[in-house]
Amino acid sequence: MAWGYRIKRLTKREKERCRSLEWGCAGCGGGVEYISNYSYNSANGHAAHARRPMCTEHARQFAMRHTLAWPARSHKVRIRLEKAA
C-alpha cells in the first residue's frame, strides 16, 4: 500500500544538482524537470519513502495516475533530493 503522492517542479539550482549527479528521468533517462515522492509499506512492514527524478512527460503521467494537481511554479512542496545524513 502506498500513500502521500507528491510531485514538485525543480528549481534551477536543484536541476543543476541533478545534472552534476548525472541523474536522468527514472522512466526514460531524459533531462530531469520534476521529482516525485511517495511512501509505502516495505517488505518488513515499516514505512519506506521513494523519490524519483522525472522528465516533464513522465511527471505528467505520474500526476494523472495519482490524481495530483499539476505543480505551479510558486507551489511550495518540500522534497529533499538526498537523504539527510
C-alpha positions as CSV (number, residue, x, y, z in Angstrom):
1,M,0.0,0.0,0.0
2,A,1.3,3.5,-0.9
3,W,0.3,6.9,0.2
4,G,1.3,10.6,0.2
5,Y,2.0,11.0,-3.5
6,R,3.5,14.4,-4.3
7,I,5.2,15.9,-7.3
8,K,7.5,19.0,-7.3
9,R,8.9,21.1,-10.1
10,L,12.6,21.5,-9.5
11,T,14.3,24.9,-9.1
12,K,17.2,25.9,-11.3
13,R,19.6,25.1,-8.5
14,E,18.1,21.6,-8.0
15,K,18.2,20.9,-11.7
16,E,21.9,21.8,-11.8
17,R,22.5,19.5,-8.8
18,C,20.7,16.6,-10.6
19,R,22.9,17.2,-13.7
20,S,26.1,17.2,-11.6
21,L,25.0,13.9,-10.0
22,E,24.2,12.6,-13.6
23,W,20.6,11.8,-12.7
24,G,18.2,11.2,-15.5
25,C,14.5,10.6,-15.7
26,A,13.6,7.3,-13.9
27,G,11.4,6.3,-16.9
28,C,13.4,7.3,-20.0
29,G,16.8,8.7,-18.8
30,G,16.0,12.2,-20.2
31,G,16.5,15.5,-18.5
32,V,15.1,16.0,-15.0
33,E,12.4,18.7,-14.5
34,Y,10.4,17.2,-11.6
35,I,10.8,14.9,-8.7
36,S,8.1,12.6,-7.3
37,N,7.8,11.4,-3.7
38,Y,5.6,8.8,-2.0
39,S,5.6,6.5,1.0
40,Y,4.9,2.7,1.0
41,N,5.0,-0.3,3.3
42,S,8.3,-2.2,2.9
43,A,8.5,-6.0,3.0
44,N,9.4,-5.7,6.7
45,G,6.2,-3.8,7.5
46,H,8.0,-0.4,8.0
47,A,7.2,2.7,6.1
48,A,9.7,3.5,3.4
49,H,9.9,6.5,1.1
50,A,10.7,6.8,-2.6
51,R,12.0,9.8,-4.5
52,R,12.3,9.6,-8.3
53,P,13.5,12.2,-10.8
54,M,11.3,12.6,-13.8
55,C,11.1,14.4,-17.2
56,T,8.0,16.5,-17.9
57,E,6.2,13.7,-19.8
58,H,6.7,11.1,-17.1
59,A,5.8,13.6,-14.4
60,R,2.6,14.4,-16.1
61,Q,1.7,10.7,-16.3
62,F,2.6,10.3,-12.6
63,A,0.3,13.2,-11.7
64,M,-2.6,11.9,-13.8
65,R,-2.2,8.3,-12.5
66,H,-2.4,9.5,-8.9
67,T,-4.9,12.4,-9.5
68,L,-2.5,15.1,-8.5
69,A,-2.7,18.8,-9.4
70,W,0.0,19.9,-11.8
71,P,2.5,21.8,-9.8
72,A,2.7,25.6,-10.4
73,R,6.0,27.4,-10.2
74,S,5.2,29.1,-6.9
75,H,3.9,25.8,-5.3
76,K,5.8,25.2,-2.1
77,V,6.3,21.5,-1.6
78,R,9.4,20.3,0.3
79,I,11.0,17.2,-1.2
80,R,14.7,16.7,-0.5
81,L,16.8,15.3,-3.3
82,E,19.1,13.4,-1.0
83,K,18.6,11.6,2.3
84,A,19.5,13.5,5.4
85,A,22.7,12.2,7.0
